[in-house]
Amino acid sequence: NLAHGFAASGDDKALIKSGRAMNIGIVTAYNDMLSAHQPYGRYPEQIKIFAREVGATAQVAGGVPAMCDGVTQGQDSMELSLFSRDNIAMATVVGLSHAMFEGALLLGICDKIVPGLLIGSLRFGHLPTILVPAGPMPSGLPNKEKVRIRQLYAEGKVGRDELLESESASYHSPGTCTFYGTANSNQMMMEMMGLHMPGSSFVQPGQKLRQELTRAATHRVAQIGWDGDDYRPLGLCVDEKAIVNAIVGLLATGGSTNHVIHLPAIARAAGIQIDWDDMDELSRVVPLVASVYPNGAGDVNAFAAAGGMPYVIRELIGAGLAHADIMTVYGKSLEEGAQEPVMDGDALAWVPPPVVSANDALLRPVAAPFQPEGGFRLLRGNLGRGTIKVSAVDPSRWAIEAPCRVFEDQNSVLAAFKAGELEKDVVVVVRFQGPAANGMPELHKLTPPLGVLQDRGFK
């Protein structure tokens, strides 16, 4: 078995054969169709070099699929989105199942990829595991302008060429999309759980600092194996307090509601049960301290420049809202995660975040939040239960009484919009959506026409 495992390992063959060094399994979600994952193409070779620097070895344990909801929105393939998370989890399990590894590095960023990687790797909870981000792309076309062009297109006032030009100026280079959606919420949660190196989420690709954070993650996972005196297996890191920290971070920053699906699944993989009632109760006591697009005007690059995750972590711990006493991958407590990575000459260093937010339109202290409660609400009614991200909705729109129009699919909604049938206050219901049906509750294709109706004064 072992001979098969190191047969193609070149310079690392002798060390793997000896059994005297940690062999790190790399699970990668690389493909170069996803801008967020394109930087991962060179990571395995870099990680192998970084591992050798500390007397360890690394092998690619396996690859997992990574679909982009931004590409599949409005298409039939979007119905594979939630299924892909579980496929990623299974592929992660397959990759790590070869009994070749004493630690793992997980390369993934986007919507279903991080939850899938984490769910799968928790089947190997005895392995020290660190998630390695690749960072956001530089900011492009301002978000308000992007939304304006989309709505003009929905009204038929600009053509496809103008729309594509706008989108290309928004999504323009390697790195994560810069709005605060599920992908960037993933990064926030991994920092709140202590599974990233401190402050590593929002450092852009191609920077020396980005490379040094990957080096630091590789060195660190080699230091926390079971053969040393600082064993930090994933199964002990992901405990009840870490899960609560992830929820608190989600609420405090107005993160993606897709995590009301993913977080219970991640928790279940760790043997922990949470539900929407828990999230709703926490939302009543956790203030909203960040306002990042689509909740506010600035993107994640502006959020990071204002103080970012180190500032948020320090504020939440200081207010008693986050558990500092969790097992992180890097230090004695989550308090060590409240540090900003910087280059000190050619060396990586960490410094405290700013005492005061550099931009209080994006980031505020717990004592003066955007809202006194978090960004999530659980709705109950005679049709069932649902969730809403109130942090992205103006309070004047929190309640509506209007006739209901029920549609079988999103294309029927678009047809009704184009026919002028929705030019009134209306509650639009699209059936057969969500985890019990076709997957994720995401119909972004409907956002521009519904935005047009609201701009026209309708509720």
HUSUL-V194735 format. One line per field, one symbol per residue. ss: DSSP state (2 for helix, 1 for strand, 0 for the rest). A space follows every 50 residues. Layout:
BEGIN
ss: ???
END
This chain:
BEGIN
ss: 02222200022222222200001111110000002222222222222222 22200011111110000022220002222222222222222222220000 00111110002222222222222200011111000100000022222222 22220000022222222222000001000002222222222200000000 00000002222222222222222000000000022220022222222222 22200000222222222220000002222222200001010000000002 22222202222222222200000000000000022220111111001111 11000000000010022200100001111110011111122200222000 00011110022222222200000000111100000000000002222222 222220000
END
